[in-house]
Amino acid sequence: MSGVFFPTPSLRNMACVLVDALLVLSGLLLALWMRFNESISPIAGYEGVYPKIAAILLVTLLCLYYNDLYADVAPRDRIDLVRRLASSFITAGFLLVLLYYAFPYFTLGRGLFLIHFPLAMAALMVWRGLYYRALRHDALVENVVILGTGRAAKEIALEMLQRKHEGYRILGFVGDDPSLVGQRLVNPSVIGTFEDLPQLIERNGVSTVVVALEDRRGKLPLAELLRCRLEKGVRVEEASSFYETLTGQIPVRSLRPSWLIFSRGFSKSRLLLNSKRVLDFFAALIGLIPSLPVMAVAAVLIWLDSGQPILYRQERVGEKGKPFVLNKLRTMKPDAEEETGPVWAAANGDPRVTRVGRFLRNTRIDELPQLFNVLKGEMSFVGPRPERPGFVKTLQEKIPYYNERHSVKPGVTGWAQVKFGYGSSVEEAEAKLRYELYYIKHMNLLLDWMILVDTAKVILFGRGAR
């Protein structure tokens, strides 16, 4: 049952959240003591102190999250870290002022911000600086060797080089061709052959071997891998599993059907599906209350800007390949596709989009009519974005496993939307599919909630809108 509600979280992010919360709380208690000259015991006796402290913690951690301090990519340098922290605390202060104005009950003390936020920010700056430095320390870095020299091996190496803060150091590639030894494939080079593997592990302190061979039949060095695993205690990981853990994606080009069959995950229990449906229904019903006036105003603006129709109704492919009609507010000119037919949305400055339509897309207001699709059960709030039948037919022919995205209900938003954005080519559709397969494998209610929170961040900062 835990799989319904909880995904497999990043331990590093969990540690960051816990330590950040502890430092923010410690700074708050110290600020209360400095402001009111009270010990912690009397403070605990103040009326409603715990909800007030919880509100400050929640708002502060949320602002840290929205400033990418729990993101996949670490701050570039100390200045970037200071910028993100300063933005977080300034935004948190502004939001808390609004909260106190709307709900005076949550007010904890006048002038407390001026003491608390500098203390908490200084503490987080020191802690995060030490944290990012520790991630680069040899004692905490895993030395990795990639078994293979093909496309899958290079993709993993590139992802590792882009995610150095994840605690991996790639030492090089090991292949079956002695003539490739010394040749540079990406940044690291081929450092040996299969026969050299035990010596390379012993000499370089390797802790992980990633098996990324294009063709394993008769080539997999079983004896060497067994020796490394059993005698040296080295972790041996299959390429697709390592790539998934590292990136939050599932590689489709190098993916073996057996991996999908035997891999843990992809479970869709009746409890999970029924829970999603109930939550989708009531969330859509409640969401329509504030959305209807917004849609009414948007309809008037569309009519004034480019006339009718107001709604854009388009056939899309849903769960199990079943077609349905998707509702959106029209953002393009009425005759946008009369001459061209269905075409990919342009990456930037699509000339078919109206002035009002551009605003509606950037704010995602054009997606609000899809609440009716959610009510009808044709869509979920979270899932792979539905595509048009013509595009689906083309993409199924060109991208492996593309049809597997139709094993769940399409969503208003999804893992691919918050991590990648919209696709405008076959290559980008393939990149999105990597995220969509990851979501289908790990689908659960907490992951859905995280995606919805990320979607709000995308809307606020205007990323991915098209």
N, C-alpha and C positions, 0 to 999 in steps of 0.2 A: 504493500500500500504506500510505502514511503516514496516510491517512484512516481506516484500520482502528483505529489505535492513538492518534491525536492529534486533538483537536478544534481549533478556532480559539480560542486563549486570549485573555484580556484582557491587553493589553500593560501596562496600569497595574498589574494584579495581579501580573504576572510581575516587574515592576520592584520592587514592594513586597516580594515574597518574596525576591528576590535581595539587596536592600539590607538587609532585616531579617536575613537569614542572615549577611551580611557583618558587620553590627554585633554580632550575638550571638557570632559567632566571634571578632571582635576583642576584645570584652569578656572572653571566656573566656581568650584568650591573655594579655591584660593581667592578668587575675586570677591565672593560673598564675605569671606572672612576679612579681607582688606577693607571692603566697603562698609561693613556694619560692625567690624571688630568683634565678631562672634566666633565661637568654636563651631565645629561641624555639628555637634550634638544639638544645640539650640536651633540651628538652621533646619535640621530634620523635623523639628517640631512646628515649623511654620505651616499655616493652613495651605493645603494644596501644593506643597513644594514639589512633590514628585511629578505630577503632570506638567508643571512649569519647566522643570529641568528636562523632562522627556521631550517637550516641545523644542527647546533650544538644541538638544542633541540631534533630534530628527531633522530639523531645518538645516543645521550646520553640515551634517553628513550628506544630506541631499544636495547641498550646494557644492560640496567637495566632489560628489559624484558627477554633477552636471558640468564641472570644470575639468573633467577627464582625469581625475586623480586616482581612479580605479579602472582606467582604460588599459587596452592591450599595449599601448605605446607609452613608455616612460617620458617624463619631461626631458627636453633636449639638453638643458643645462640648469645651473642654479638660478639664473635669471628667469627662465621659463617656470621653474618651480615656484619662485616668489610671486610671479605674475598670477599663476593659477590659485595659489593660496590667498593672495590679496583679493582677487576677484571673488573667491568663495566666501570670505568673511564679510566683504562689503555687501554682497548680495544677501547673505544670511541676515545681516543687520537690517537691511531694507525690508526683507520679508517679515522679520520679527516685529519691526515697528508697525507694519500693516496688521499683523496678527494682534498685537496689543491694542491697536486702535479699534479693531473690529470686536475683539474679545478681551476686555480689560482684565478679566479673571486671570489670564496667563501672565500678566505683568509680574516680574520677580523683584525688580528694584530699579529705581532711577539711577542713571549714570553707570549702570553695571557693564554695559557694552565697552565703555572707554577703558575699563580695567580688564575685563574678561577676554575680549578678542585679541588684543596685543599679546597677552600671556599665552593664549591657546595657539595663535599663529606662530609665535616664536618656538613653542614646544614642538609643533608639527614640522616646522622648518628644520629643526635639529634632527628630529626622529626620521623624517623622510630622507634627509641628506645622508644620514648613517645607513638607512635601509638600502638606498640605491647604490651606495658604495659597497655595502656588504654583498649585494648580488653579484658584484664583479670580483669578489674575493675568491681566490683559488679554492679555499676550503668549502665554499658553497656552490661552486660551478661543477656541472657534470661534463666530463669529457666524452664526446660522442664520435664514433666512427660509423660511416655509412657504407654498408655492404652493397655495392653496385655502382655503375658509372653511367646509367641511362637517364632518361627523362625524369622518372620518379625520384631518383637520387638527387638530381640537380634541383628539382622543385623543393625538396625538403631542405637542402642546403641553403637556398635563397631565403626561405622562410625563417630559418634559424638565424641567418645573418641579420635579418630585419628585426629580430626579437631577442637581442642579446640580453635584455633585462630578465628574460625568462629563466636564466641560470644554466644555459647550455653553451658549450664551446665545441665547435666542430673541428676535429683534428684533420680530417681528410677522408678520402674514399679508398675502398679496398675492392679490387676487381679481379677478374680471372685472366686478364691479358697482361703479361709482363711488360709488353712494349708500351703500355700506357702509364707505367710508374714514372712519376715525376711530372706528368702532364697536368697542367692547371685546367680544371673543368669550370669552376665558378670563381671562388676566391681560394679555397683550399685546393690542393692537388691530390692526385692518386698517390697514396703513400705506401702501397704494397699490394700483394696478391693474397688469395685465400690462405695459402700455406703460411704466410707471414702473420696471420691474424693473432695467434696466441702470443707471439713475441711483441707485436705492436701494443697489445693490451697491457702486457707486463711492463714494457718500457715507458709507456705514456700515461699509465694510470687511467685507462679507459673504464668508464662505469656503464656505458650503454652502447650497444650495437644495434643499428637500425637496418633491417633487411629490406633492401629496395631493389631487388633483382627483377629485371623485365621478364626473364624466362628462367624459372627455377628447375625445370626438368633436367635432371642429370647434372646440374651445376651447383646446387645448394651445398655448401661445405658443411655437411652435418657433423662430421667428426670434430672439426675445429670449433663449431658453435657449441657442441655438447661439452667440449673441454673447457671453453670459456665460461659457460653457464654453470657447470657443476664444480669445477675446480677453482675458478676465480670469482664466482658469484656475480658475474657481469649480467646485467639486464639485457635481454634480447627482445627487441620490439619489431613487430611487423610494420612496414612502411605506412600503410593506411591508418593504423591505430595511432602511431606516433604523430603523423600529420594532423589527425583529428584532435588529439590532445593539445598540440602546439597552436593550432590556428582556429579551432571552432568550425572547421569545414571537413567535408569528406571528399577526397580527390576522386573524380569520376573517370579520368582517363586511365589511371593505373589500378583501378579498383577491380578486384576479382569477385565474381558472383559468390564464391565460397565464403568470402569475408562477410558479405551481407547476410548469408544464410546462418553462419555460426556466431556472428558478432552479438554480444549482449546489447539489448535495446530493441527498438522498433516494436515495443509492446504497446498494444492499444486495448487496455482492459475496458470492460463495460463500465466500470466505475469512473475511469478517466473520461471516456467519451460522454457519458451521461452528465458528469460534473461540468465539463466544458459546455455542453449544450444548455444546461440550466443557467450557468453564469452568463453565457452569451445572450440568452433570451432576456433575462432581467436587466443586464447591463445595457442592451440595445433599447429596451423599453424605457429605462430611466434616462438614457442618453438622448432620446428623442425629445424630452421635455425642454432642455435648453437649446437643442439643435433646430427645432422647427422654426422659431423666430429668426435664427441666423440664416436658415435656408430661404425663408421668405424674403429677407433683405437681399440676399445674394441673387434670388430670382429676379427681383426688381432691377438690380444693377446689370444683370445679364441682358434683360429685355431692353433697358435704356442704351446699352453699349452696342449690341449686335442683333437685337430682335429675338425672334423665336427660332427653334424650340428652346425651352429652358433646360429640360432634362436631356441627357445623352444616354440612350439605352443601347447596349451593345452585347452581343452574344459572347460568352466566355465558356471555357472548359472547367467544370467543377470536379467534385469528388467522383472517383471511378470513371472519369472521362465523360460524365453526364453534362450536357450543355445547359446553361441557364442564362437569363438576361440580367446583366449587371447595370445598376442605376448610378449615374453620376450627374452632377451639375455640368452643363456644357461649358467647356473652356476654350474650344476652338471655333473658328468661323463655321457657319452652318454648312457650307459646301466644301469643307476642308479636304475630304477624300473622294469627291466626285470624279476627279480626273486621275488621281494617283492610286486609288484603292487603299487598302490597309498598308501602312508603312510604319517603320520604327519611329518612335518619338525622337526628335533631334536632341543632341546632348545639350546644346546651349542656343538660346535665341530662336526657338521654333517659330517660323513666320506664320504658321497656322493658328497660333495661340492669340486670343484677343487680349486687350489691356486688362479687363476685369478677370479674364481667365488666368492670366499670369499670377495675379494676386491670390486667386482661389486655389491654384496649384501650390503656391509657396506656403500657404497656411493650411493646406489639406482640407479646406472647407468643401471643395468639390467632391470629396469622398463621403460626405455626410449621408447622402441618400442610400448608401450601402447599408445603413442601419436596418433598412427594410429587408434587404437580402439576408442579413443576420437573423432578423425576426422570423423569416420564412424557413430558416434552416439551410439555405443554400450556401451560406458562408459562415465563417467563424470570425471572431475579432482577430485571432492570430492564426497564421498559416501561410503557405506559399501563395503569392499573388496569382490570381487567375489570368491566363493568357487567352488570346483570340484563337479560334480553331485553325485558321490559316497558319498562324505562327507556330502553333503546337505541332501541326503536321510536319512542318519544315524542321523544327528543333528535334523532334523525335528521330528523324532520319540522320541528323548530324551529331547529336550528343548522346553518349551512352547513358542509360538509366533515366532518361528524361521523363519517361512515363510514370516513374515511381513517385513523382511529386503529386500525382493525382490520387495517392492512396489515403490522403486526408482531405478535409474540407479546405478550400482556399480561404485566405484571410484578408481582412481590411489592411492589416500590417503583418510583418513577419520578420524572422531572423535575418533573412537576406536584405530586407528593406533597411533595417537599422545598421547592418554591418557593411553593406555594399551600396545600396541605393537602387535606382532604376537602371534597367539594361536597355541598350539601344543597338545591340548587335548579337550575333550568334555567340561570339566569344564572351560577351558580358552575361548572356543567358546561361552559359556554362559555369561561369564564376558564381552566379547566383544559385545555381543548382547545388553547388558544393555546400552552401549554407543551408539550403532547404532540406537536403538529405540529413544534415546534422540535426536540424530541428525535428524532423520526423523520427529520427532515432531516439532523441532525448525528450520528446514531447511530454510536458507535465505542466501543472498549473502554476508553479512558481516561475518556471521559465517563461510562460505566457505573461506573467505579471512583469518580469524583468524587461521583456520586449516592449510591453506597453509603456513602461517608464522611459525606455530608450527612445521610443517613438515620440514621446513628448519632447525629449531633448532635440531630436532631429527637427521637429516642427519649430521649436523656439529658435534654433540656430540656422534654420533654412537649409539643412543638408539633405541631398537626395531628392528634393522636390522637382517633379517634371510633369 
